[in-house]
Amino acid sequence: MTHTQTSATYKPILLIFAYILVITISIEAASASFDSMRWMNHFMAAFFLVFSFFKFLDLSAFADSYSTYDIIAARWRGWGLIYPFVEAALGVSYLTGASPLFTNIATFLVMGVSSIGVIRSVLRKQRIQCACLGAVFNLPMSTVTIIEDGVMIAMSATVIGAMLL
């Protein structure tokens, strides 16, 4: 795959990531000072709300796609149908600041379990569609997906660590 093909393939997810990054940095820029914990909460809120939106556009197709690699959805399709609701709930929780310790632990666990199937699929070089943006875009499973999950795991772990120390 050439650089141009790679850029075109991942353009939707990179554009969404850039939008979320610019918006959340702008929120912090409007504040008196940059607070990395508040920024991470806003980033995770936007991430989960935007990504769940795309999954809701075709919930059944998302569940089918997700079941091809997620270790829970592969055994129980219902998890694929529930997962976008979990993401949306996490997004709202981050946005409102409700139960921050629970929200971050849930994020760490949900994204951690989800990343197992992603890593396994990438290591096996399986050519499957990533369901991260639902069935709307045909994104291949790749290290981009691992990075996406890893960033969310790292952010939630950072916030958990800060809260418990």
N, C-alpha and C positions, 0 to 999 in steps of 0.2 A: 504494500500500500504506500503510495507516494505521500509526501508531506501535504500536498493539496487535497488528496483524497481523505487523509486523516483529519485535516482541519475541517473539511466539509462534513465528515461523518460526526465529529464531536462538537460541531458548531452550536447546536441547541443547548447542550449541557454546559458548555463553556460560557455561552451568552447568559444563561440563567445564573450560573455561578457569579459572573461579573456583575450582573444586576444586583444580586443579593449583596455582594461585597460592597459595591458603590453605595447602595441604599443604607446598609448598616454602618458603614464608615461615615456617611453623611449625617446620620443620627448622632453619632458620637461627636462629629465636628461641630454640631449645633449645641452641644453641651459645654459646660464650663471647662471640663477636662475629659480626656480620653480615659474611659474605664474599661479595661480589657474584659472583665467579667460581664459587665452589662453588654458590651459589644458581642461577646460569645452568645449570650442569651438571645439577643436580637437576631444574630446570624442563624442560630439554630431554629428560632421561631419561624423566620422567613423560609429557611430551607425546608422544614417539614410542611409548612402550609403550601408552598409552591409545588413541591414534589407530590404531595397528596392530591392536589388539584388535578394534576395530569393523570394520576392513577384513577381518579373518580370519573374521568371522561369516558372510560370504557372499563369498568370494574371487572367484568367477567374476563375480558381479554388480558387485563393485568394479572388476574389470578392464574390464568392458564400459563402465561409467560413466566410468572414468578415461580410456579411449581416445577419448572424445568431445572431450577438450580437451588432454590432455598431448601434447607434441610427439614424445615417444619412443613412448609407448603407442599413439598413433594409427597409427604405422608398424609397431610390433611389439607385439602383444597380450601377449606374454610378459613385457614390462616391467611391465604392470599386475598380472600374477600374482606377480612377484618383489618388487615395490615394498613390500608390507607386511612381507616378511621383511627387507628393507633397513632399514625404519623400526624394526622390533623389534631388529635387530642394533645400530643406532645407539643405541636406548634402553638396551640392556644395556651397551654401551660407555660411555655417559655415566654410568650407574649404578655401574659397576665402576672407572671411571677408566682403562680399557684404551686404550692408544694415543691419548692426548688430541689430539695435533696431527692425526693421520690422521682421527680421528673428526670433528673440527671442520671440516677441509677437505672431507671427504665430505659432511657436512651442508650446508656452504656450496654445494657443487656440486649435490647432489641437489635441495635446496630452490630454488636459483637456476634450474636447468633447469625444474623443475616450475612455478615462478612465471611462466615465459614463456607457457605455454599458458593459465594462469589470467588473466594480464593481457590477453592477446590476446582471450580470450573475453569478459571484462568490457568491454573497449573496443568490441568488436563488438556489445555488448548481446545476446549470445546467451542464450537462456533454457534453460540446461542445469543438470542436477543436479551439485552439488559432491560429489565422492567423498571428501572429507576425513574423513568419519565412515563411510566405506563406503557400503553400500546400505541401511543401517538407518534413516537419517533422510533425509527429502527436503529437503535444504538447497539453495537456489539458489546458483549461482555469483555472487559479489558482491565488493565491496571488503573484506568481512570475510575472505574467502579470501586476498585480496592481503595484508591486514594480518597474517594468520596466518603466511603464508610469509615475509613481510618481517621479522617478529619473529624467526623462527628464523634467517634469513640474518644479521640484525644481531647476534644473540647469538653465532653461530658466528664471525662476522668479528671481534667484540670479543675473544673468547677467543683466536683466532688472533693478532690484533694484540698482545695481552698476552703471549702465549707467545714471539713473535718479537722483541719489544722488550726 
